[in-house]
């Protein structure tokens, strides 16, 4: 079930969002909803990364290159 959330944003941010909305031909609410989804996904990723980081470090996996070597 969808719910309504009311927020206050600076006028300049609202104007920028309206410009993007017009260019992308998407409703403003869709842009904000998509942005919030991305933000939540990034936060979840960061939480998971922080949880597994100690295990990866213990195995000597410290960089993206280390990961690519393991999966290649």
C-alpha positions as CSV (number, residue, x, y, z in Angstrom):
1,X,0.0,0.0,0.0
2,X,1.4,3.4,-1.0
3,X,1.6,6.1,1.5
4,X,2.1,9.9,1.2
5,X,5.2,11.5,2.7
6,X,5.4,15.3,2.9
7,X,8.8,16.9,3.0
8,X,10.1,20.4,2.8
9,X,12.9,21.2,0.3
10,X,14.6,24.4,-0.7
11,X,13.1,26.3,-3.6
12,X,16.2,26.0,-5.7
13,X,16.1,22.2,-5.3
14,X,12.5,22.1,-6.3
15,X,13.2,24.1,-9.4
16,X,16.0,21.8,-10.4
17,X,13.8,18.8,-9.9
18,X,11.1,20.4,-12.0
19,X,13.6,21.0,-14.8
20,X,14.7,17.4,-14.7
21,X,11.1,16.3,-14.7
22,X,10.4,18.3,-17.8
23,X,13.5,17.1,-19.6
24,X,12.9,13.4,-18.8
25,X,9.1,13.8,-19.2
26,X,8.6,12.1,-15.9
27,X,6.3,13.2,-13.0
28,X,8.2,14.9,-10.2
29,X,6.9,12.3,-7.8
30,X,8.4,9.5,-9.9
31,X,11.8,11.3,-9.9
32,X,11.8,11.6,-6.1
33,X,10.6,8.1,-5.6
34,X,13.3,6.7,-7.9
35,X,15.9,8.8,-6.1
36,X,14.8,7.5,-2.7
37,X,14.9,3.9,-4.0
38,X,18.5,4.4,-5.2
39,X,19.5,6.0,-1.9
40,X,18.0,3.1,0.1
41,X,19.8,0.6,-2.2
42,X,23.1,2.4,-1.7
43,X,22.7,2.4,2.0
44,X,21.8,-1.3,2.1
45,X,24.9,-2.0,0.0
46,X,27.1,0.0,2.3
47,X,25.7,-1.8,5.4
48,X,26.3,-5.2,3.7
49,X,29.8,-4.2,2.7
50,X,30.6,-3.1,6.2
51,X,29.4,-6.4,7.5
52,X,31.5,-8.5,5.2
53,X,34.6,-6.2,5.2
54,X,36.3,-7.8,8.2
55,X,35.9,-11.3,6.6
56,X,37.3,-10.1,3.3
57,X,40.2,-8.4,4.9
58,X,41.0,-11.6,6.9
59,X,41.2,-13.4,3.5
60,X,43.5,-10.7,2.1
61,X,40.7,-9.2,-0.2
62,X,41.4,-5.5,0.1
63,X,40.7,-4.0,-3.3
64,X,38.4,-4.3,-6.3
65,X,41.4,-5.9,-8.1
66,X,41.6,-8.6,-5.5
67,X,37.9,-9.4,-6.1
68,X,38.4,-9.5,-9.9
69,X,41.4,-11.8,-9.5
70,X,39.2,-14.2,-7.5
71,X,36.3,-14.3,-9.9
72,X,38.3,-14.4,-13.1
